[in-house]
Amino acid sequence: MENFFDFPLTASKPMITANHQLRLQTRPKGLLAPGDLQLVESPVPELHDGQALAKVKYLSIDPTMRVWMAVDSYLPAVGIGEVMRAGGLAEIVESRHAQFKKGDKIVGLTGLQEYVVIESESKLPFQKVPSIPFVSDTLFLGVLGMTGITAYFGMTEIAKPKKGETLVVSAAAGATGSVAGQIGRIHGCRVVGIAGTDDKCAWLTDELGFDAAINYKHADWKEKLAAATPNGIDIDYENVGGEIMDAVLNRMNLHGRVALCGLISAYTNETPGPVNLGLIIVKRLKVEGFLVLDYASRFTEAAMELGKWKMMGKLKDRQTVVEGLEKAPDAINMLFTGGNTGKLIVKV
Ligand SMILES: NC(=O)c1ccc[n+]([C@@H]2O[C@H](COP(=O)([O-])OP(=O)(O)OC[C@H]3O[C@@H](n4cnc5c(N)ncnc54)[C@H](OP(=O)(O)O)[C@@H]3O)[C@@H](O)[C@H]2O)c1
């Protein structure tokens, strides 16, 4: 019915009515199989006062999504039948929200879907992103987004690099590792990356300025790691775990530090290679795990610093963009098969 008396309405019908979503159907075993995430069409709910509707433009594809599909961790597991949780960048298309107006761009947990309703109160709120000439929106999911910010806090608060130290980064050609290694360079470290293809290794040394890069798929990679770290290793920025972490710990110097960012080799594989924890005692290592979410109140500070380095040309990045919401399950698998270089994004 029309609102003849111009009274404020409590709910309004959105102009967009259909929303495609990927909902969790079954908890994956190993890599995602067809049907673990199911594409469904749902109605867009009516907007109430305090809500806004945003169109999702880009989705951030992150290893932690595989964990969210399987078990309770730092966030509860995604429930069966629920829209799959994911970070994304979206643009407000209708608003009855005090903070956001039509056209605003925001980042936050959009979920794997075309449209997201923004609530006035949320535990994990959305943040507005600025429109900066010549700066691509997707940077706010990568270098200036969660993965860049993870590398920033992992390096500055946990690893605390000092000039002349040797830093080794695993999954070094990925979104987080590539930034962590470059932050090590900015702080004057000798930086050695570990990655899964020769092309990725060439990108690390030729474009990002890593001192050396080791392809862990070559049989002699441990000897090459030893040759690339003649003075031992002072900092392990660990993204992988298993056999790679074990080899790095073997070369750590006394009182070295391990910034434990992630253990991707364990996310799809129930038995990743063993890590000899005795090395932590023998070498008196300081091992500290961290979560980027713990630094939420300082995200702007990190983004400003990363943005400054990016503008000065000290931070380079690459993105792997997969087109289409329906391709998101394949994209998630790419993280575990090494299909991405730099930040992996789905363009919706
Ligand atoms: N603590 C936090 O708050 C936080 C936040 C964000 C991310 N993380 C962690 O950071 C790590 C990287 O995440 P990201 O988003 O930046 O992903 P990413 O590094 O862009 O992509 C994952 C990469 O990991 C490598 N990989 C996958 N399985 C592997 C295995 N079994 N052995 C060796 N390498 C393997 C692959 O590259 P190759 O070709 O080199 O194998 C792949 O491209 C993950 O462990 C993630 O959980 C932690």
The ligand as an ORCA input file, in Angstrom:
! r2SCAN-3c Opt
* xyz 0 1
  N      46.414    -14.900     12.433
  C      45.607    -14.162     11.679
  O      44.901    -13.261     12.145
  C      45.574    -14.421     10.203
  C      44.911    -13.552      9.317
  C      44.964    -13.816      7.932
  C      45.642    -14.947      7.470
  N      46.235    -15.778      8.378
  C      46.974    -16.976      7.933
  O      47.972    -16.569      7.027
  C      48.255    -17.638      6.130
  C      48.185    -17.111      4.698
  O      46.850    -16.661      4.446
  P      46.521    -15.780      3.149
  O      45.116    -15.343      3.259
  O      47.583    -14.770      2.967
  O      46.585    -16.879      1.999
  P      47.639    -16.926      0.807
  O      48.996    -17.021      1.426
  O      47.356    -15.839     -0.150
  O      47.268    -18.300      0.097
  C      47.628    -19.514      0.658
  C      48.961    -20.027      0.084
  O      49.478    -20.998      0.981
  C      50.284    -21.908      0.273
  N      49.974    -23.269      0.747
  C      48.765    -23.863      0.796
  N      48.854    -25.105      1.303
  C      50.173    -25.303      1.576
  C      50.910    -26.396      2.116
  N      50.320    -27.547      2.481
  N      52.251    -26.243      2.243
  C      52.857    -25.103      1.864
  N      52.213    -24.027      1.359
  C      50.895    -24.132      1.221
  C      49.934    -21.772     -1.219
  O      51.053    -21.208     -1.915
  P      52.280    -22.109     -2.468
  O      52.148    -22.143     -3.961
  O      53.456    -21.360     -1.999
  O      52.141    -23.477     -1.869
  C      48.800    -20.757     -1.234
  O      48.840    -19.899     -2.345
  C      47.230    -18.734      6.431
  O      47.819    -19.695      7.280
  C      46.135    -17.992      7.157
  O      45.380    -18.814      8.011
  C      46.216    -15.541      9.714
*
